[in-house]
C-alpha cells in the first residue's frame, strides 16, 4: 500500500519511459540480488529500448542510453552487469524473452 501512496505523489522522472518503467525499477531495487532481479533488469531494459526507439531513431545511441538511464533512475542501485544483460545489450535486435528454436 505504501507503494501506491508514493506513486501518486512522486513525479515521473523521465517522461519518455513513463511511470510504469519507473515503478518496475523501484520494485527491482527492492529485490535481493539474484536471478529474479537480473531477469527483471533485462525485461526493464527491453521495455525501455522499445520506448526509446519511439523517441530516438539512433539505435546505437539508444542501447547505451538505456543502460545509463537504468542506472540513473535506480540511483545506482541497479548496475546492469549480469551476463544475460550484457548479452542483451550487445545484440539489441534480439528479444531477451524469445525462446531459441530447436533443430
PDB file as gemmi writes it, atoms N, CA and C in Angstrom:
CRYST1    1.000    1.000    1.000  90.00  90.00  90.00 P 1                      
ATOM      1  N   UNK A   1       0.808  -1.184   0.000  1.00  0.00           N  
ATOM      2  CA  UNK A   1       0.000   0.000   0.000  1.00  0.00           C  
ATOM      3  C   UNK A   1       0.862   1.263   0.000  1.00  0.00           C  
ATOM      4  N   UNK A   2       2.030   1.199   0.610  1.00  0.00           N  
ATOM      5  CA  UNK A   2       2.927   2.350   0.624  1.00  0.00           C  
ATOM      6  C   UNK A   2       3.384   2.696  -0.786  1.00  0.00           C  
ATOM      7  N   UNK A   3       3.542   1.676  -1.619  1.00  0.00           N  
ATOM      8  CA  UNK A   3       3.943   1.902  -3.000  1.00  0.00           C  
ATOM      9  C   UNK A   3       2.886   2.704  -3.743  1.00  0.00           C  
ATOM     10  N   UNK A   4       1.623   2.418  -3.491  1.00  0.00           N  
ATOM     11  CA  UNK A   4       0.539   3.148  -4.155  1.00  0.00           C  
ATOM     12  C   UNK A   4       0.513   4.607  -3.730  1.00  0.00           C  
ATOM     13  N   UNK A   5       0.684   4.877  -2.449  1.00  0.00           N  
ATOM     14  CA  UNK A   5       0.663   6.257  -1.971  1.00  0.00           C  
ATOM     15  C   UNK A   5       1.828   7.050  -2.540  1.00  0.00           C  
ATOM     16  N   UNK A   6       3.004   6.438  -2.561  1.00  0.00           N  
ATOM     17  CA  UNK A   6       4.173   7.121  -3.096  1.00  0.00           C  
ATOM     18  C   UNK A   6       4.020   7.351  -4.598  1.00  0.00           C  
ATOM     19  N   UNK A   7       3.390   6.408  -5.273  1.00  0.00           N  
ATOM     20  CA  UNK A   7       3.227   6.508  -6.715  1.00  0.00           C  
ATOM     21  C   UNK A   7       2.393   7.729  -7.098  1.00  0.00           C  
ATOM     22  N   UNK A   8       1.379   8.029  -6.353  1.00  0.00           N  
ATOM     23  CA  UNK A   8       0.512   9.145  -6.696  1.00  0.00           C  
ATOM     24  C   UNK A   8       1.180  10.498  -6.464  1.00  0.00           C  
ATOM     25  N   UNK A   9       2.117  10.551  -5.517  1.00  0.00           N  
ATOM     26  CA  UNK A   9       2.734  11.834  -5.198  1.00  0.00           C  
ATOM     27  C   UNK A   9       4.086  12.040  -5.871  1.00  0.00           C  
ATOM     28  N   UNK A  10       4.753  10.958  -6.255  1.00  0.00           N  
ATOM     29  CA  UNK A  10       6.072  11.077  -6.867  1.00  0.00           C  
ATOM     30  C   UNK A  10       5.944  11.434  -8.348  1.00  0.00           C  
ATOM     31  N   UNK A  11       6.648  12.473  -8.810  1.00  0.00           N  
ATOM     32  CA  UNK A  11       6.557  12.828 -10.238  1.00  0.00           C  
ATOM     33  C   UNK A  11       7.312  11.833 -11.115  1.00  0.00           C  
ATOM     34  N   UNK A  12       6.950  11.784 -12.367  1.00  0.00           N  
ATOM     35  CA  UNK A  12       7.638  10.929 -13.330  1.00  0.00           C  
ATOM     36  C   UNK A  12       8.977  11.589 -13.654  1.00  0.00           C  
ATOM     37  N   UNK A  13      10.066  10.833 -13.491  1.00  0.00           N  
ATOM     38  CA  UNK A  13      11.402  11.402 -13.684  1.00  0.00           C  
ATOM     39  C   UNK A  13      11.744  11.548 -15.162  1.00  0.00           C  
ATOM     40  N   UNK A  14      11.437  10.551 -15.958  1.00  0.00           N  
ATOM     41  CA  UNK A  14      11.720  10.595 -17.393  1.00  0.00           C  
ATOM     42  C   UNK A  14      10.437  10.259 -18.129  1.00  0.00           C  
ATOM     43  N   UNK A  15       9.826  11.259 -18.686  1.00  0.00           N  
ATOM     44  CA  UNK A  15       8.515  11.094 -19.305  1.00  0.00           C  
ATOM     45  C   UNK A  15       8.534  10.175 -20.517  1.00  0.00           C  
ATOM     46  N   UNK A  16       9.666  10.076 -21.193  1.00  0.00           N  
ATOM     47  CA  UNK A  16       9.715   9.218 -22.378  1.00  0.00           C  
ATOM     48  C   UNK A  16       9.593   7.735 -22.017  1.00  0.00           C  
ATOM     49  N   UNK A  17       9.906   7.350 -20.777  1.00  0.00           N  
ATOM     50  CA  UNK A  17       9.744   5.962 -20.340  1.00  0.00           C  
ATOM     51  C   UNK A  17       8.437   5.751 -19.592  1.00  0.00           C  
ATOM     52  N   UNK A  18       7.973   6.733 -18.888  1.00  0.00           N  
ATOM     53  CA  UNK A  18       6.694   6.631 -18.205  1.00  0.00           C  
ATOM     54  C   UNK A  18       6.787   6.115 -16.777  1.00  0.00           C  
ATOM     55  N   UNK A  19       5.667   6.176 -16.110  1.00  0.00           N  
ATOM     56  CA  UNK A  19       5.597   5.807 -14.699  1.00  0.00           C  
ATOM     57  C   UNK A  19       5.743   4.299 -14.483  1.00  0.00           C  
ATOM     58  N   UNK A  20       5.269   3.492 -15.414  1.00  0.00           N  
ATOM     59  CA  UNK A  20       5.335   2.046 -15.228  1.00  0.00           C  
ATOM     60  C   UNK A  20       6.782   1.570 -15.186  1.00  0.00           C  
ATOM     61  N   UNK A  21       7.629   2.075 -16.069  1.00  0.00           N  
ATOM     62  CA  UNK A  21       9.047   1.705 -16.048  1.00  0.00           C  
ATOM     63  C   UNK A  21       9.678   2.174 -14.741  1.00  0.00           C  
ATOM     64  N   UNK A  22       9.314   3.347 -14.307  1.00  0.00           N  
ATOM     65  CA  UNK A  22       9.831   3.876 -13.047  1.00  0.00           C  
ATOM     66  C   UNK A  22       9.412   2.976 -11.875  1.00  0.00           C  
ATOM     67  N   UNK A  23       8.181   2.504 -11.885  1.00  0.00           N  
ATOM     68  CA  UNK A  23       7.707   1.598 -10.832  1.00  0.00           C  
ATOM     69  C   UNK A  23       8.417   0.242 -10.901  1.00  0.00           C  
ATOM     70  N   UNK A  24       8.664  -0.269 -12.110  1.00  0.00           N  
ATOM     71  CA  UNK A  24       9.385  -1.535 -12.239  1.00  0.00           C  
ATOM     72  C   UNK A  24      10.796  -1.416 -11.696  1.00  0.00           C  
ATOM     73  N   UNK A  25      11.443  -0.290 -11.946  1.00  0.00           N  
ATOM     74  CA  UNK A  25      12.792  -0.079 -11.430  1.00  0.00           C  
ATOM     75  C   UNK A  25      12.770  -0.003  -9.911  1.00  0.00           C  
ATOM     76  N   UNK A  26      11.787   0.674  -9.361  1.00  0.00           N  
ATOM     77  CA  UNK A  26      11.672   0.755  -7.903  1.00  0.00           C  
ATOM     78  C   UNK A  26      11.471  -0.640  -7.304  1.00  0.00           C  
ATOM     79  N   UNK A  27      10.655  -1.466  -7.956  1.00  0.00           N  
ATOM     80  CA  UNK A  27      10.442  -2.830  -7.477  1.00  0.00           C  
ATOM     81  C   UNK A  27      11.720  -3.655  -7.592  1.00  0.00           C  
ATOM     82  N   UNK A  28      12.446  -3.516  -8.690  1.00  0.00           N  
ATOM     83  CA  UNK A  28      13.687  -4.274  -8.884  1.00  0.00           C  
ATOM     84  C   UNK A  28      14.721  -3.923  -7.825  1.00  0.00           C  
ATOM     85  N   UNK A  29      14.775  -2.673  -7.404  1.00  0.00           N  
ATOM     86  CA  UNK A  29      15.735  -2.287  -6.365  1.00  0.00           C  
ATOM     87  C   UNK A  29      15.360  -2.871  -5.010  1.00  0.00           C  
ATOM     88  N   UNK A  30      14.100  -3.237  -4.825  1.00  0.00           N  
ATOM     89  CA  UNK A  30      13.684  -3.824  -3.554  1.00  0.00           C  
ATOM     90  C   UNK A  30      14.012  -5.318  -3.474  1.00  0.00           C  
ATOM     91  N   UNK A  31      14.328  -5.951  -4.608  1.00  0.00           N  
ATOM     92  CA  UNK A  31      14.651  -7.375  -4.631  1.00  0.00           C  
ATOM     93  C   UNK A  31      16.106  -7.607  -4.241  1.00  0.00           C  
ATOM     94  N   UNK A  32      16.367  -8.772  -3.677  1.00  0.00           N  
ATOM     95  CA  UNK A  32      17.744  -9.169  -3.367  1.00  0.00           C  
ATOM     96  C   UNK A  32      18.449  -9.533  -4.676  1.00  0.00           C  
ATOM     97  N   UNK A  33      19.759  -9.296  -4.765  1.00  0.00           N  
ATOM     98  CA  UNK A  33      20.479  -9.677  -5.978  1.00  0.00           C  
ATOM     99  C   UNK A  33      20.337 -11.169  -6.250  1.00  0.00           C  
ATOM    100  N   UNK A  34      20.068 -11.483  -7.504  1.00  0.00           N  
ATOM    101  CA  UNK A  34      19.882 -12.878  -7.891  1.00  0.00           C  
ATOM    102  C   UNK A  34      19.277 -12.984  -9.267  1.00  0.00           C  
ATOM    103  N   UNK A  35      18.806 -14.165  -9.585  1.00  0.00           N  
ATOM    104  CA  UNK A  35      18.279 -14.440 -10.923  1.00  0.00           C  
ATOM    105  C   UNK A  35      17.031 -13.615 -11.209  1.00  0.00           C  
ATOM    106  N   UNK A  36      16.144 -13.509 -10.232  1.00  0.00           N  
ATOM    107  CA  UNK A  36      14.903 -12.758 -10.456  1.00  0.00           C  
ATOM    108  C   UNK A  36      15.193 -11.284 -10.740  1.00  0.00           C  
ATOM    109  N   UNK A  37      16.096 -10.698  -9.976  1.00  0.00           N  
ATOM    110  CA  UNK A  37      16.450  -9.289 -10.175  1.00  0.00           C  
ATOM    111  C   UNK A  37      17.133  -9.089 -11.525  1.00  0.00           C  
ATOM    112  N   UNK A  38      18.052  -9.992 -11.886  1.00  0.00           N  
ATOM    113  CA  UNK A  38      18.735  -9.886 -13.184  1.00  0.00           C  
ATOM    114  C   UNK A  38      17.756 -10.005 -14.338  1.00  0.00           C  
ATOM    115  N   UNK A  39      16.809 -10.935 -14.225  1.00  0.00           N  
ATOM    116  CA  UNK A  39      15.797 -11.111 -15.275  1.00  0.00           C  
ATOM    117  C   UNK A  39      14.917  -9.872 -15.395  1.00  0.00           C  
ATOM    118  N   UNK A  40      14.578  -9.291 -14.264  1.00  0.00           N  
ATOM    119  CA  UNK A  40      13.763  -8.080 -14.289  1.00  0.00           C  
ATOM    120  C   UNK A  40      14.530  -6.912 -14.904  1.00  0.00           C  
ATOM    121  N   UNK A  41      15.834  -6.813 -14.639  1.00  0.00           N  
ATOM    122  CA  UNK A  41      16.655  -5.767 -15.266  1.00  0.00           C  
ATOM    123  C   UNK A  41      16.623  -5.892 -16.783  1.00  0.00           C  
ATOM    124  N   UNK A  42      16.731  -7.119 -17.286  1.00  0.00           N  
ATOM    125  CA  UNK A  42      16.713  -7.344 -18.736  1.00  0.00           C  
ATOM    126  C   UNK A  42      15.349  -6.970 -19.306  1.00  0.00           C  
ATOM    127  N   UNK A  43      14.289  -7.344 -18.615  1.00  0.00           N  
ATOM    128  CA  UNK A  43      12.944  -7.013 -19.089  1.00  0.00           C  
ATOM    129  C   UNK A  43      12.721  -5.502 -19.092  1.00  0.00           C  
ATOM    130  N   UNK A  44      13.187  -4.823 -18.048  1.00  0.00           N  
ATOM    131  CA  UNK A  44      13.066  -3.365 -17.985  1.00  0.00           C  
ATOM    132  C   UNK A  44      13.833  -2.728 -19.134  1.00  0.00           C  
ATOM    133  N   UNK A  45      15.045  -3.218 -19.387  1.00  0.00           N  
ATOM    134  CA  UNK A  45      15.853  -2.677 -20.494  1.00  0.00           C  
ATOM    135  C   UNK A  45      15.151  -2.888 -21.832  1.00  0.00           C  
ATOM    136  N   UNK A  46      14.501  -4.047 -21.992  1.00  0.00           N  
ATOM    137  CA  UNK A  46      13.762  -4.321 -23.228  1.00  0.00           C  
ATOM    138  C   UNK A  46      12.616  -3.315 -23.399  1.00  0.00           C  
ATOM    139  N   UNK A  47      11.865  -3.084 -22.334  1.00  0.00           N  
ATOM    140  CA  UNK A  47      10.760  -2.112 -22.392  1.00  0.00           C  
ATOM    141  C   UNK A  47      11.278  -0.708 -22.676  1.00  0.00           C  
ATOM    142  N   UNK A  48      12.370  -0.344 -22.012  1.00  0.00           N  
ATOM    143  CA  UNK A  48      12.941   0.992 -22.208  1.00  0.00           C  
ATOM    144  C   UNK A  48      13.470   1.154 -23.621  1.00  0.00           C  
ATOM    145  N   UNK A  49      14.079   0.097 -24.174  1.00  0.00           N  
ATOM    146  CA  UNK A  49      14.608   0.188 -25.530  1.00  0.00           C  
ATOM    147  C   UNK A  49      13.481   0.383 -26.538  1.00  0.00           C  
ATOM    148  N   UNK A  50      12.357  -0.315 -26.325  1.00  0.00           N  
ATOM    149  CA  UNK A  50      11.224  -0.144 -27.227  1.00  0.00           C  
ATOM    150  C   UNK A  50      10.689   1.283 -27.161  1.00  0.00           C  
ATOM    151  N   UNK A  51      10.550   1.814 -25.963  1.00  0.00           N  
ATOM    152  CA  UNK A  51      10.043   3.178 -25.836  1.00  0.00           C  
ATOM    153  C   UNK A  51      11.060   4.197 -26.330  1.00  0.00           C  
ATOM    154  N   UNK A  52      12.336   3.899 -26.164  1.00  0.00           N  
ATOM    155  CA  UNK A  52      13.380   4.806 -26.620  1.00  0.00           C  
ATOM    156  C   UNK A  52      13.404   4.889 -28.143  1.00  0.00           C  
ATOM    157  N   UNK A  53      13.065   3.798 -28.828  1.00  0.00           N  
ATOM    158  CA  UNK A  53      13.048   3.815 -30.299  1.00  0.00           C  
ATOM    159  C   UNK A  53      11.965   4.749 -30.830  1.00  0.00           C  
ATOM    160  N   UNK A  54      10.911   4.942 -30.065  1.00  0.00           N  
ATOM    161  CA  UNK A  54       9.859   5.868 -30.483  1.00  0.00           C  
ATOM    162  C   UNK A  54      10.375   7.303 -30.414  1.00  0.00           C  
ATOM    163  N   UNK A  55      11.153   7.607 -29.375  1.00  0.00           N  
ATOM    164  CA  UNK A  55      11.625   8.975 -29.154  1.00  0.00           C  
ATOM    165  C   UNK A  55      12.940   9.260 -29.862  1.00  0.00           C  
ATOM    166  N   UNK A  56      13.772   8.231 -30.081  1.00  0.00           N  
ATOM    167  CA  UNK A  56      15.108   8.415 -30.604  1.00  0.00           C  
ATOM    168  C   UNK A  56      15.354   7.370 -31.686  1.00  0.00           C  
ATOM    169  N   UNK A  57      15.587   7.772 -32.897  1.00  0.00           N  
ATOM    170  CA  UNK A  57      15.749   6.839 -34.018  1.00  0.00           C  
ATOM    171  C   UNK A  57      17.153   6.248 -34.089  1.00  0.00           C  
ATOM    172  N   UNK A  58      18.132   6.797 -33.392  1.00  0.00           N  
ATOM    173  CA  UNK A  58      19.505   6.319 -33.438  1.00  0.00           C  
ATOM    174  C   UNK A  58      19.629   5.071 -32.570  1.00  0.00           C  
ATOM    175  N   UNK A  59      19.670   3.888 -33.195  1.00  0.00           N  
ATOM    176  CA  UNK A  59      19.661   2.617 -32.470  1.00  0.00           C  
ATOM    177  C   UNK A  59      20.911   2.439 -31.616  1.00  0.00           C  
ATOM    178  N   UNK A  60      22.090   2.787 -32.142  1.00  0.00           N  
ATOM    179  CA  UNK A  60      23.335   2.577 -31.402  1.00  0.00           C  
ATOM    180  C   UNK A  60      23.388   3.430 -30.142  1.00  0.00           C  
ATOM    181  N   UNK A  61      22.984   4.679 -30.254  1.00  0.00           N  
ATOM    182  CA  UNK A  61      22.977   5.547 -29.082  1.00  0.00           C  
ATOM    183  C   UNK A  61      21.927   5.092 -28.081  1.00  0.00           C  
ATOM    184  N   UNK A  62      20.855   4.492 -28.568  1.00  0.00           N  
ATOM    185  CA  UNK A  62      19.773   4.048 -27.702  1.00  0.00           C  
ATOM    186  C   UNK A  62      20.185   2.939 -26.759  1.00  0.00           C  
ATOM    187  N   UNK A  63      21.026   2.009 -27.221  1.00  0.00           N  
ATOM    188  CA  UNK A  63      21.452   0.887 -26.393  1.00  0.00           C  
ATOM    189  C   UNK A  63      22.248   1.387 -25.198  1.00  0.00           C  
ATOM    190  N   UNK A  64      23.181   2.284 -25.438  1.00  0.00           N  
ATOM    191  CA  UNK A  64      23.980   2.825 -24.338  1.00  0.00           C  
ATOM    192  C   UNK A  64      23.146   3.721 -23.438  1.00  0.00           C  
ATOM    193  N   UNK A  65      22.233   4.439 -24.018  1.00  0.00           N  
ATOM    194  CA  UNK A  65      21.403   5.344 -23.230  1.00  0.00           C  
ATOM    195  C   UNK A  65      20.492   4.594 -22.271  1.00  0.00           C  
ATOM    196  N   UNK A  66      19.969   3.454 -22.699  1.00  0.00           N  
ATOM    197  CA  UNK A  66      19.099   2.652 -21.833  1.00  0.00           C  
ATOM    198  C   UNK A  66      19.855   2.229 -20.584  1.00  0.00           C  
ATOM    199  N   UNK A  67      21.069   1.752 -20.751  1.00  0.00           N  
ATOM    200  CA  UNK A  67      21.868   1.323 -19.598  1.00  0.00           C  
ATOM    201  C   UNK A  67      22.134   2.500 -18.656  1.00  0.00           C  
ATOM    202  N   UNK A  68      22.493   3.638 -19.208  1.00  0.00           N  
ATOM    203  CA  UNK A  68      22.743   4.829 -18.381  1.00  0.00           C  
ATOM    204  C   UNK A  68      21.475   5.275 -17.661  1.00  0.00           C  
ATOM    205  N   UNK A  69      20.342   5.201 -18.341  1.00  0.00           N  
ATOM    206  CA  UNK A  69      19.080   5.637 -17.732  1.00  0.00           C  
ATOM    207  C   UNK A  69      18.621   4.694 -16.625  1.00  0.00           C  
ATOM    208  N   UNK A  70      18.865   3.384 -16.781  1.00  0.00           N  
ATOM    209  CA  UNK A  70      18.519   2.450 -15.709  1.00  0.00           C  
ATOM    210  C   UNK A  70      19.336   2.776 -14.461  1.00  0.00           C  
ATOM    211  N   UNK A  71      20.609   3.020 -14.642  1.00  0.00           N  
ATOM    212  CA  UNK A  71      21.466   3.358 -13.504  1.00  0.00           C  
ATOM    213  C   UNK A  71      21.016   4.675 -12.875  1.00  0.00           C  
ATOM    214  N   UNK A  72      20.661   5.649 -13.700  1.00  0.00           N  
ATOM    215  CA  UNK A  72      20.228   6.949 -13.190  1.00  0.00           C  
ATOM    216  C   UNK A  72      18.887   6.848 -12.457  1.00  0.00           C  
ATOM    217  N   UNK A  73      17.926   6.132 -13.025  1.00  0.00           N  
ATOM    218  CA  UNK A  73      16.609   6.017 -12.402  1.00  0.00           C  
ATOM    219  C   UNK A  73      16.642   5.207 -11.102  1.00  0.00           C  
ATOM    220  N   UNK A  74      17.599   4.278 -10.995  1.00  0.00           N  
ATOM    221  CA  UNK A  74      17.697   3.465  -9.776  1.00  0.00           C  
ATOM    222  C   UNK A  74      18.654   4.087  -8.760  1.00  0.00           C  
ATOM    223  N   UNK A  75      19.160   5.256  -9.041  1.00  0.00           N  
ATOM    224  CA  UNK A  75      20.137   5.929  -8.164  1.00  0.00           C  
ATOM    225  C   UNK A  75      21.358   5.047  -7.919  1.00  0.00           C  
ATOM    226  N   UNK A  76      21.784   4.326  -8.942  1.00  0.00           N  
ATOM    227  CA  UNK A  76      22.974   3.499  -8.867  1.00  0.00           C  
ATOM    228  C   UNK A  76      22.769   2.144  -8.217  1.00  0.00           C  
ATOM    229  N   UNK A  77      21.550   1.802  -7.832  1.00  0.00           N  
ATOM    230  CA  UNK A  77      21.299   0.520  -7.171  1.00  0.00           C  
ATOM    231  C   UNK A  77      21.281  -0.640  -8.160  1.00  0.00           C  
ATOM    232  N   UNK A  78      20.858  -0.407  -9.386  1.00  0.00           N  
ATOM    233  CA  UNK A  78      20.918  -1.426 -10.436  1.00  0.00           C  
ATOM    234  C   UNK A  78      22.148  -1.135 -11.276  1.00  0.00           C  
ATOM    235  N   UNK A  79      23.062  -2.086 -11.353  1.00  0.00           N  
ATOM    236  CA  UNK A  79      24.335  -1.859 -12.035  1.00  0.00           C  
ATOM    237  C   UNK A  79      24.359  -2.421 -13.455  1.00  0.00           C  
ATOM    238  N   UNK A  80      23.425  -3.294 -13.791  1.00  0.00           N  
ATOM    239  CA  UNK A  80      23.322  -3.831 -15.152  1.00  0.00           C  
ATOM    240  C   UNK A  80      24.601  -4.547 -15.579  1.00  0.00           C  
ATOM    241  N   UNK A  81      25.066  -5.481 -14.757  1.00  0.00           N  
ATOM    242  CA  UNK A  81      26.315  -6.170 -15.047  1.00  0.00           C  
ATOM    243  C   UNK A  81      26.145  -7.678 -15.200  1.00  0.00           C  
ATOM    244  N   UNK A  82      24.948  -8.208 -15.193  1.00  0.00           N  
ATOM    245  CA  UNK A  82      24.751  -9.653 -15.326  1.00  0.00           C  
ATOM    246  C   UNK A  82      25.118 -10.091 -16.745  1.00  0.00           C  
ATOM    247  N   UNK A  83      25.564 -11.345 -16.911  1.00  0.00           N  
ATOM    248  CA  UNK A  83      25.910 -11.839 -18.247  1.00  0.00           C  
ATOM    249  C   UNK A  83      24.730 -11.794 -19.220  1.00  0.00           C  
ATOM    250  N   UNK A  84      23.526 -12.062 -18.729  1.00  0.00           N  
ATOM    251  CA  UNK A  84      22.340 -12.022 -19.588  1.00  0.00           C  
ATOM    252  C   UNK A  84      22.107 -10.592 -20.076  1.00  0.00           C  
ATOM    253  N   UNK A  85      22.270  -9.626 -19.186  1.00  0.00           N  
ATOM    254  CA  UNK A  85      22.079  -8.224 -19.551  1.00  0.00           C  
ATOM    255  C   UNK A  85      23.115  -7.800 -20.588  1.00  0.00           C  
ATOM    256  N   UNK A  86      24.364  -8.184 -20.378  1.00  0.00           N  
ATOM    257  CA  UNK A  86      25.423  -7.824 -21.329  1.00  0.00           C  
ATOM    258  C   UNK A  86      25.168  -8.449 -22.698  1.00  0.00           C  
ATOM    259  N   UNK A  87      24.696  -9.706 -22.724  1.00  0.00           N  
ATOM    260  CA  UNK A  87      24.391 -10.364 -23.998  1.00  0.00           C  
ATOM    261  C   UNK A  87      23.240  -9.647 -24.705  1.00  0.00           C  
ATOM    262  N   UNK A  88      22.245  -9.221 -23.933  1.00  0.00           N  
ATOM    263  CA  UNK A  88      21.112  -8.497 -24.490  1.00  0.00           C  
ATOM    264  C   UNK A  88      21.555  -7.145 -25.051  1.00  0.00           C  
ATOM    265  N   UNK A  89      22.435  -6.457 -24.342  1.00  0.00           N  
ATOM    266  CA  UNK A  89      22.870  -5.128 -24.778  1.00  0.00           C  
ATOM    267  C   UNK A  89      23.790  -5.196 -25.998  1.00  0.00           C  
ATOM    268  N   UNK A  90      24.551  -6.285 -26.157  1.00  0.00           N  
ATOM    269  CA  UNK A  90      25.435  -6.386 -27.318  1.00  0.00           C  
ATOM    270  C   UNK A  90      24.680  -6.802 -28.570  1.00  0.00           C  
ATOM    271  N   UNK A  91      23.503  -7.400 -28.414  1.00  0.00           N  
ATOM    272  CA  UNK A  91      22.682  -7.790 -29.557  1.00  0.00           C  
ATOM    273  C   UNK A  91      21.306  -7.137 -29.413  1.00  0.00           C  
ATOM    274  N   UNK A  92      21.201  -5.847 -29.734  1.00  0.00           N  
ATOM    275  CA  UNK A  92      19.954  -5.127 -29.488  1.00  0.00           C  
ATOM    276  C   UNK A  92      18.790  -5.561 -30.364  1.00  0.00           C  
ATOM    277  N   UNK A  93      19.040  -6.302 -31.428  1.00  0.00           N  
ATOM    278  CA  UNK A  93      17.943  -6.731 -32.295  1.00  0.00           C  
ATOM    279  C   UNK A  93      17.243  -7.985 -31.782  1.00  0.00           C  
ATOM    280  N   UNK A  94      17.863  -8.677 -30.836  1.00  0.00           N  
ATOM    281  CA  UNK A  94      17.266  -9.893 -30.293  1.00  0.00           C  
ATOM    282  C   UNK A  94      16.401  -9.556 -29.091  1.00  0.00           C  
ATOM    283  N   UNK A  95      15.309 -10.246 -28.975  1.00  0.00           N  
ATOM    284  CA  UNK A  95      14.430 -10.072 -27.822  1.00  0.00           C  
ATOM    285  C   UNK A  95      14.928 -10.958 -26.688  1.00  0.00           C  
ATOM    286  N   UNK A  96      15.041 -10.433 -25.484  1.00  0.00           N  
ATOM    287  CA  UNK A  96      15.520 -11.272 -24.378  1.00  0.00           C  
ATOM    288  C   UNK A  96      14.496 -12.306 -23.952  1.00  0.00           C  
ATOM    289  N   UNK A  97      13.247 -12.153 -24.362  1.00  0.00           N  
ATOM    290  CA  UNK A  97      12.196 -13.057 -23.958  1.00  0.00           C  
ATOM    291  C   UNK A  97      11.954 -14.174 -24.982  1.00  0.00           C  
ATOM    292  N   UNK A  98      12.595 -14.074 -26.157  1.00  0.00           N  
ATOM    293  CA  UNK A  98      12.359 -15.065 -27.211  1.00  0.00           C  
ATOM    294  C   UNK A  98      13.044 -16.375 -26.852  1.00  0.00           C  
ATOM    295  N   UNK A  99      12.362 -17.461 -27.120  1.00  0.00           N  
ATOM    296  CA  UNK A  99      12.937 -18.772 -26.870  1.00  0.00           C  
ATOM    297  C   UNK A  99      13.670 -19.223 -28.128  1.00  0.00           C  
ATOM    298  N   UNK A 100      14.777 -19.920 -27.913  1.00  0.00           N  
ATOM    299  CA  UNK A 100      15.542 -20.432 -29.039  1.00  0.00           C  
ATOM    300  C   UNK A 100      14.829 -21.630 -29.639  1.00  0.00           C  
ATOM    301  N   UNK A 101      14.852 -21.705 -30.965  1.00  0.00           N  
ATOM    302  CA  UNK A 101      14.220 -22.821 -31.664  1.00  0.00           C  
ATOM    303  C   UNK A 101      15.135 -24.029 -31.652  1.00  0.00           C  
ATOM    304  N   UNK A 102      14.554 -25.176 -31.477  1.00  0.00           N  
ATOM    305  CA  UNK A 102      15.323 -26.409 -31.508  1.00  0.00           C  
ATOM    306  C   UNK A 102      15.487 -26.862 -32.953  1.00  0.00           C  
ATOM    307  N   UNK A 103      16.639 -27.428 -33.216  1.00  0.00           N  
ATOM    308  CA  UNK A 103      16.761 -28.040 -34.501  1.00  0.00           C  
ATOM    309  C   UNK A 103      17.664 -27.385 -35.403  1.00  0.00           C  
TER     310      UNK A 103                                                      
END                                                                             
